Amino acid sequence: QVHLVESGGGLVQPEGSLRLSCAVSGLTLNDYILGWHRQAPGKEREFVASLSKSGKSPFYSDSVKGRFTISRDDDSKTVYLQMNNLKPEDTAVYYCKATGWSVYWGQGTQVTVAS
């Protein structure tokens, strides 16, 4: 059974940093594109970042490019999202997503950027 479990969210001040983690089980990382999406209140879920199946070739939305970094650790089967220089508009629930033969989502973790 596939599980994606996010952690690391919380309240942070503007210009602060957070690192989100997504623990993956039940699938082979190299068979899936792993990524992060987010959903702010009253808005649709949007793409944030992704990694190719090889774990290379990161891709970012324009809104986070240069501030966020996606990476993965194959030994622990964890996907990370390092978020720097956070802005109030980054406030959202952040979801981990695995796309391959099927699509899997985590339950989400709340990130709130406020002073």
Backbone bond lengths (Angstrom), bond angles and torsions (degrees), N, CA, C in turn:
res aa  C-N    CA-C-N  psi(-1)  N-CA   C-N-CA  omega(-1)  CA-C   N-CA-C  phi
1 Q - - - 1.463 - - 1.523 108.96 -
2 V 1.333 116.39 138.07 1.453 121.88 -176.50 1.521 109.76 -88.86
3 H 1.342 115.01 135.31 1.452 120.88 175.00 1.517 108.97 -135.77
4 L 1.320 115.57 135.53 1.464 122.73 171.04 1.525 106.09 -123.56
5 V 1.322 117.19 119.52 1.458 121.51 -175.31 1.519 109.46 -123.22
6 E 1.317 116.12 112.73 1.462 121.59 179.60 1.524 111.06 -87.07
7 S 1.320 114.82 152.76 1.463 122.02 174.18 1.514 108.35 -155.97
8 G 1.335 115.13 168.02 1.461 119.71 174.91 1.515 115.18 104.06
9 G 1.313 117.69 -4.53 1.452 119.73 178.59 1.519 111.66 -71.65
10 G 1.331 115.15 172.82 1.453 119.25 179.09 1.503 111.37 162.22
11 L 1.323 114.90 -166.41 1.461 122.94 179.25 1.527 108.30 -99.86
12 V 1.320 116.49 129.95 1.459 121.30 -179.61 1.519 108.58 -140.63
13 Q 1.312 116.33 149.59 1.461 120.38 178.16 1.527 110.68 -78.79
14 P 1.320 116.94 156.08 1.473 119.34 175.40 1.520 110.69 -54.43
15 E 1.322 114.89 142.75 1.471 125.30 -176.84 1.528 112.11 76.09
16 G 1.318 117.01 1.85 1.457 120.28 176.85 1.517 112.38 -82.97
17 S 1.346 114.97 -176.90 1.460 121.46 -177.41 1.522 110.83 -130.86
18 L 1.313 115.02 152.82 1.462 122.99 172.18 1.520 107.57 -145.58
19 R 1.334 116.01 152.79 1.453 120.43 172.38 1.520 108.75 -122.82
20 L 1.307 116.23 118.51 1.452 122.12 176.41 1.529 109.58 -90.88
21 S 1.310 114.82 146.03 1.464 121.00 176.63 1.524 109.57 -123.99
22 C 1.319 115.60 148.48 1.458 121.89 175.92 1.525 107.17 -133.31
23 A 1.321 115.68 107.60 1.452 121.06 178.07 1.519 109.13 -84.49
24 V 1.333 115.91 123.48 1.467 122.09 -174.52 1.525 109.60 -109.48
25 S 1.310 116.19 134.94 1.457 120.88 174.06 1.523 109.63 -141.58
26 G 1.319 115.27 153.52 1.458 120.61 175.80 1.510 115.34 87.42
27 L 1.339 118.38 4.47 1.456 120.32 175.52 1.522 110.04 -147.52
28 T 1.332 115.19 163.08 1.457 121.73 178.97 1.522 108.71 -93.07
29 L 1.320 117.32 122.37 1.464 120.99 -173.34 1.517 111.97 -56.69
30 N 1.323 118.09 -39.13 1.458 120.91 -176.31 1.530 113.22 -69.72
31 D 1.323 117.62 -7.73 1.465 120.92 178.74 1.525 111.86 -95.16
32 Y 1.341 116.88 -2.16 1.459 119.95 -172.49 1.529 112.10 -133.87
33 I 1.312 115.05 145.15 1.458 122.02 165.39 1.521 106.18 -81.72
34 L 1.313 116.40 123.22 1.458 121.72 -178.25 1.514 109.32 -106.84
35 G 1.307 115.99 137.42 1.454 117.77 -177.05 1.506 113.69 -157.92
36 W 1.329 113.58 179.13 1.461 122.02 179.46 1.536 108.73 -125.68
37 H 1.304 114.67 139.09 1.451 123.20 172.36 1.520 107.56 -126.54
38 R 1.316 117.33 167.26 1.459 120.40 176.70 1.517 110.23 -145.57
39 Q 1.326 113.99 156.08 1.463 120.29 178.98 1.517 109.11 -138.19
40 A 1.317 115.05 116.04 1.458 121.47 176.95 1.526 108.84 -88.60
41 P 1.340 117.36 157.76 1.467 120.75 -179.98 1.525 111.38 -55.49
42 G 1.327 115.70 129.46 1.452 120.59 177.41 1.508 115.41 77.00
43 K 1.340 117.46 4.58 1.460 120.86 -178.51 1.522 110.42 -121.63
44 E 1.342 114.93 163.51 1.459 119.45 176.78 1.529 110.17 -77.73
45 R 1.319 114.43 157.45 1.451 119.16 175.93 1.530 109.37 -66.66
46 E 1.341 115.64 138.05 1.457 119.80 -176.67 1.516 111.45 -130.50
47 F 1.312 114.67 152.84 1.455 122.28 178.21 1.528 110.47 -69.44
48 V 1.337 115.72 141.25 1.454 121.44 176.71 1.534 110.83 -116.64
49 A 1.321 116.62 -56.46 1.462 120.04 -176.21 1.523 109.72 -160.34
50 S 1.345 116.09 156.92 1.460 119.52 176.95 1.523 110.22 -151.63
51 L 1.322 115.00 161.53 1.456 123.32 176.22 1.526 108.31 -123.68
52 S 1.319 117.36 140.79 1.456 120.56 176.49 1.531 109.66 -65.77
53 K 1.327 115.76 169.94 1.460 120.37 -177.11 1.529 112.31 -60.23
54 S 1.314 117.15 -30.22 1.462 120.79 178.95 1.519 112.62 -74.73
55 G 1.331 116.90 -10.97 1.458 120.48 -176.53 1.508 112.88 88.10
56 K 1.312 116.05 2.40 1.456 120.91 177.69 1.524 108.02 -108.09
57 S 1.296 116.97 -170.44 1.470 123.22 174.90 1.518 112.66 52.92
58 P 1.326 117.89 64.53 1.459 119.41 175.01 1.523 111.07 -67.93
59 F 1.314 114.91 151.53 1.461 121.30 179.61 1.520 107.32 -137.25
60 Y 1.341 116.30 137.19 1.463 121.26 -173.99 1.525 110.97 -130.41
61 S 1.321 114.66 151.69 1.450 118.91 169.70 1.525 108.25 -71.32
62 D 1.316 115.80 155.58 1.464 119.63 -179.44 1.519 111.78 -61.12
63 S 1.323 116.92 -30.39 1.460 120.17 -175.07 1.524 112.99 -70.76
64 V 1.330 118.01 -20.05 1.469 119.97 -177.67 1.521 112.64 -117.94
65 K 1.317 117.81 -7.45 1.464 121.40 -177.41 1.518 110.42 -56.98
66 G 1.316 116.01 131.64 1.457 121.10 -179.21 1.511 113.90 89.63
67 R 1.326 117.69 -13.16 1.473 121.40 179.24 1.527 112.51 -115.07
68 F 1.323 116.57 -33.23 1.467 121.59 -177.76 1.521 109.97 -108.09
69 T 1.337 115.58 148.90 1.461 121.38 176.69 1.518 109.28 -134.56
70 I 1.324 116.24 126.60 1.459 121.28 176.78 1.518 108.96 -100.97
71 S 1.330 115.72 140.83 1.458 120.19 178.42 1.523 108.27 -153.66
72 R 1.313 115.62 170.41 1.465 118.69 176.65 1.514 109.96 -144.63
73 D 1.318 114.74 152.37 1.464 122.32 175.90 1.516 107.31 -116.58
74 D 1.317 116.27 112.78 1.461 120.32 -175.16 1.521 112.34 -69.97
75 D 1.321 116.98 -31.50 1.463 118.92 -178.95 1.519 111.43 -65.20
76 S 1.324 116.69 -43.29 1.463 120.21 -178.97 1.525 112.24 -94.48
77 K 1.353 117.06 -3.49 1.471 121.96 -178.24 1.524 110.50 53.34
78 T 1.314 114.20 52.20 1.462 120.81 -178.85 1.527 109.53 -126.32
79 V 1.304 115.37 138.06 1.458 122.20 175.10 1.525 107.51 -108.64
80 Y 1.313 115.76 136.09 1.455 120.79 -177.06 1.527 110.99 -116.61
81 L 1.331 114.21 153.35 1.453 120.53 169.60 1.524 106.74 -133.26
82 Q 1.316 115.47 104.59 1.458 121.36 175.73 1.512 107.97 -85.08
83 M 1.321 116.09 122.32 1.462 121.61 -176.28 1.519 109.31 -117.82
84 N 1.301 116.70 116.32 1.466 122.78 179.77 1.511 110.28 -115.83
85 N 1.325 114.83 161.40 1.469 120.95 178.79 1.528 110.77 48.76
86 L 1.306 115.87 51.76 1.458 120.81 -176.61 1.515 111.50 -67.14
87 K 1.327 114.36 147.30 1.448 122.14 -178.46 1.524 109.24 -121.96
88 P 1.321 118.01 156.64 1.475 119.32 178.32 1.528 112.42 -55.10
89 E 1.310 118.14 -32.02 1.465 120.41 -179.86 1.530 113.29 -73.27
90 D 1.332 117.15 -5.58 1.468 120.44 172.99 1.526 111.61 -82.79
91 T 1.318 117.35 -6.60 1.460 121.05 179.26 1.524 110.34 -60.59
92 A 1.316 116.17 124.01 1.468 121.44 -176.25 1.523 109.24 -177.80
93 V 1.319 115.42 170.18 1.458 120.91 165.55 1.531 106.62 -88.86
94 Y 1.318 115.80 127.68 1.460 121.52 -177.13 1.528 108.93 -102.73
95 Y 1.337 114.84 130.57 1.458 121.54 -176.52 1.525 110.33 -118.21
96 C 1.303 115.54 139.19 1.461 122.85 172.05 1.523 107.86 -89.33
97 K 1.337 116.91 141.85 1.467 121.37 -177.10 1.518 109.99 -137.46
98 A 1.315 115.86 136.98 1.467 122.38 174.37 1.518 108.16 -118.66
99 T 1.329 116.44 123.31 1.464 121.62 -177.13 1.519 109.95 -119.09
100 G 1.333 115.98 122.32 1.453 121.04 178.02 1.517 108.34 -160.22
101 W 1.310 116.42 -126.94 1.468 119.43 174.35 1.521 110.05 -59.15
102 S 1.309 116.01 -33.38 1.457 122.88 174.47 1.533 108.40 -131.21
103 V 1.319 114.72 172.98 1.462 120.39 177.57 1.521 108.57 -117.38
104 Y 1.321 114.58 130.79 1.461 120.09 -179.59 1.526 108.76 -125.71
105 W 1.335 114.45 144.71 1.456 121.49 178.44 1.523 109.49 -125.53
106 G 1.332 115.02 148.72 1.444 120.05 169.10 1.518 110.00 -83.84
107 Q 1.337 114.94 -178.86 1.459 119.80 -176.18 1.536 112.32 -86.08
108 G 1.321 116.54 -13.51 1.461 120.87 177.88 1.514 113.96 96.59
109 T 1.327 114.85 153.71 1.462 121.57 175.08 1.521 107.96 -137.78
110 Q 1.320 116.13 136.28 1.466 121.26 -174.10 1.529 110.24 -82.34
111 V 1.322 115.53 132.22 1.463 122.43 172.25 1.519 107.48 -120.69
112 T 1.327 115.84 123.69 1.455 121.03 179.20 1.522 108.46 -123.09
113 V 1.334 115.66 123.83 1.464 121.35 179.39 1.519 107.60 -111.37
114 A 1.326 116.01 110.63 1.457 120.65 -176.68 1.521 108.86 -158.43
115 S 1.329 114.89 152.41 1.473 119.30 -179.84 1.509 110.80 -94.19
